[in-house]
Every structure is written in C-alpha cells, then in structure tokens.
Amino acid sequence: MEEIVHLGIPFLTPDQWDVITPAYKDFELIRSEGPRFGDMFKCKLKSTKEVVAMKILTIPEDQKSNGIPYSILNHVSILKTLNHPNILKLHTVLRTDLDVEDVFLVFEYIDVSLKKFLATPFPIDVIKLGKPFLRQALSGLAYLHVQKIIHRNLKPNNILLSFQNHEISKLKLTDFGVAKSIEPPLSPYSINMGNPCYKAPELLLGFTNYSTAVDIWSMGCIFAEMIKLQPLFIGNDGPKILTEIFCLLGTPTEENWPGVASLCSFIQAFDPPIKPKDLAAEFPKLEPDGLDLLSRMLCLCPNSRISAVEALEHPYLRP
Amino acid sequence: MAGFLLGGVSNRGAHSGWYFSRKEIEENSPSRADGINLKKETYLRRSYCTFLKQLGKELKVPQVTIATAIILCHRFFLRQSHAKNDRRIIATVCMFLAGKVEETPRQLKDVILVSYKIIYKKDPSAVQRIKQKEVYEQQKELILLAETLVLATLDFDLNVHLPYKPLVEAIKKFKVGQNELAQAAWNF
C-alpha cells in the first residue's frame, strides 16, 4: 500500500469525466492507492474557484449486484458525522447514475501528507514541530474517540499538513476507509486492515476485541517516526513487527499486561524474555516530558495505554 | 449518461439534520404540500412500519436492523413526499440499507422476493410472477434506483443511535422491573 506519487492528469473513464467536468476543472492526480482505495486528485470548483480534493470510490464488479457495498456506506456515513478542525472535511458526495457505479467524495484540499513532508529535506525543526503536531493530531483523535469511532489505519500517509511561516497551520486526519464505529452489540472486529508497521501489539497478536487504544499506538509510532525520520518499526508482516516491538519495549510480562503474557505462545517463545531498552538513549533529542508521553502512548497493554484526552493533559503538551 | 448530483447539500456535521418539532412534522411535511392530510400521512407512516416489521421478520434480521430501517424510512419521508414515492419500495430499500449498516446484510435477491410477496399479499399469483426474469429484473432496477434516491435524500447519513442497549444497561444498573421492562423495551 505504498504511496505512488505521480503527478499528472488522473486516468478516468469517459463516464467518470461526464460526472465531474460540469462542475470541476484543472484536475491533477495527487496520489494513487490502487483500485481498492481509490485515487485522490486535486481540482477546482468552477463556480467558486475553490481548490478541493476528490476521491473516487469504485464499487467492485463482484459487489454490484447488491447495490452500494457496506464498506462504502460505512465510509461515507462516518465521514458525514465528523465535524472537527483536525479532521479532513467532506464537502459533498457525488454519485453517478446506475450505469457508472462510482461514488465521488469531495474534500477540502490540504497541501501535503506527513509522509511526503518527512521524505523531503525541509529546513524545518521536527523536534520543534512535535508539540503542535501532537496537540492537533490528538485533538482530532480525542474527538473521534468521543464519537466512538476507531480510525484503524493511522499512518503518515493519512495525516495531512499545511504550513505557514514554518509552523503547522493545519493538521487533518484523513482516510476513514476502514474506520469503525463502536456500536453495541460488539461483535469481533476484523484485525486485517492497516499497515502492520503502525499496528498495535494487541492487533498483531490477533485480539478481536480491541478499542480506541489502537489509534493511540499508531500515533505514538508516527510521533517517534517524526523524531527518528524513519519508521519506528519496520517489517512486512505481523511476527516481524511484533519482534521489533519487543526488542524495543521488552516482551510483555504478567505485571505490565496481565493475562496476556502467560496465554500467548508467541510471547512465551521469547525465552529468556527481552528487557526493554532505555527510550532516552533511543531518542536523545527528545526532552524528558516528551519521552514520558511517548512511552505512555507505546504502552504494550492497551488498557494501560494513555487515552487521547489524557494525552492532551500531559505536561509535554500543556502550553 | 450524464451523472446527477446526489447529496449536493454540504456536510452539516453531526446529527444536526434530523431534529424536527412536532409542528414541523405535523403541519409542514413534504407530503402535506402535496395535499396529503395529517390523518392520511399518519396512516401511511403506520403502514410502512408494519410492512417493515413483517419484512424484517421474514428476512430473519435482528430487531436492531428493523428499528434502523424504520428510522431511515421516517427520515426519508421527512424530506420527501408520499405522493411521489411508493412507501413500500422506499421501505424495502431502507431494510436493504439497514441490513448493510447493521452488518446483518441480506442478499438483494431475497429482499426483493420477500418484499414483493408482502406488497402483493392479496394477489396469490404474485409469488409466481416475481420468479419471472423480466418482472424480477424490473423490480431489481426499481429498488437499486430507489437506493440511490434514498441515499441522496438522507445525504448518506445512515448513523442511527438506537436506545436499546443503553436502556437495557440502565435497567440492569437500577435493578428495576428487570425482565418485563427489558422485554417491553426490546419490543417497542
């Protein structure tokens, strides 16, 4: 699911062009995440000249016989409920007639994803940006979690930024394609979505009753990545990432993650258990308050992990 | 094959679009503007609720899905008129959508067959008729078209917060009435 950046005119079918050209112009592809996730491109609203971002959700051929699939209904109806300065705003939903079967989402446009930002050698002090970044990102996350929504796919690709005078002027969380609203009755949740590098240990270990804490973990990984300028945990699959996690934070014990360490054969395989590393040595640039917050966001046990609301009250983020 | 604009209303944020005063519902509904009086609309409303309960029962969906379908249908007719929309087609679509959002999906084919049977329950030949390819295809096209209309009308806002779970929790917490009350709540 790597972001493929290739600027140019998006490739659309004549039917798709028919839908959007009456009201929009100046199309430019921003990113392509493959057919399942849809292309994102930038364009201009003819009437107001406002620049917007558009995403096309195509209904898979094999699902057309059942109308609009659940995944798209879920995606759009979650977006509809969200209204917060740190969440990318959905302006409009366009839909074609029955023969075309695409749903077009029109969003506000924000310049750059965190992923792109981290990849370019900007003359900006990432350490200085850490606090405003986390404050805004966690505000968006706290709002989501109060609405009982789990994002489930936070990664640098899905955090959009715009800058003014070398400071973050806007930060928006985006891509609610696999978000989940926690509504009773709680059925087992899928654990297969999202990039493994940012996945919480409870997901990687296969627990299906996870909660909002998985987003905090991802945000902790992202924050660490901003400081290190490379992903905190690197690997293609769950076991590899779990091993990386344990190498940094130690294997879970009965004390810090009750009930799990003794039950999980994957954890028991680490014999003798790994001792956690000193985070201060791993992140020499980060001040003590920042280290403390990072360690609470990267707490192995989801029940002890700090919540977004608590994190916003942490000394590191207090103005 | 020009596309048409759906849900062209801008996002108004959480839960804002669905609160109406009694006066708005009783005196200014879209149906009223088409000459359907309050008594008639109340009848139509009750009629699609009964229809949905039966449809849900025959499709074997949980109570929650039926309740969601009823709310979606109520929402639809707060913005659209009974004079221009067949309530049973709209109700069928609401059940189909509710099945999807409550993660209790039913195949479109089953929804169409069962709904057709209930709509024409006084006509014994209906059961055979819907099994003909042309009749089925026509009904399917109608339902899929209506799905687009319902989504456009509801502006894709399918978020329904049902009171069942919190109520049952509250009953447990306050230890009142216990079973009878919980039972009454579920069947409401």
Interface residues (C-beta under 8 A of the other chain):
Chain A: D15 D18 V19 I20 P22 A23 S65 N66 G67 I68 P69 Y70 L73 N74 V76 S77 I78 L79 K80 T81 L82 N83 K89 L90 H91 T92 V93 L94 R95 T96 D97 L98 D99 V100 Q147 S181 E183 P184 P185 S187
Chain B: M1 A2 G3 F4 L5 L6 G7 G8 S10 N11 G13 A14 H15 V64 F96 L97 K100 V101 E103 P105 Q107 L108 E141 I143 L144 L145 E147 T148 L151 A152 D155 F156 D157 L158 N159 H161 K165
